Amino acid sequence: MKKFKKIPKFKNEDEEREFWAAHDSTDYFDWSKAQRPVFPNLKPTSQMISLRLPLGTLDRIKDLANKKDIPYQSLIKIYLTREIAKEMDWGGHWQSL
């Protein structure tokens, strides 16, 4: 089993950043045992975009959103998220439109 080096104490983030830029983390961590962190209380960041849709499509989305009693922008996000998830299940390759 590999013996890992001890991580030094850093005075500030700049010192830590310089250290990791010059050192290989595999000398300090066993990445095979790493787990993805979970941050349940973080809200996903969002960015406003402008999207042009045919009026008929937008009217149908608004009608569906009204029937579901949710804002139409939320319904669009739901549909986009659902379709992205489907694409990712197909091996992560994006199909061209």
ABEGO torsion letter per residue (X at the ends): XBBBBBBBBBABAAAAAAAAAABBAAAABBAAABBBBBBAABBBBBBBBBBBBBAAAAAAAAAAAAAAGBBAAAAAAAAAAAAAAAAAAAGGBBBBX
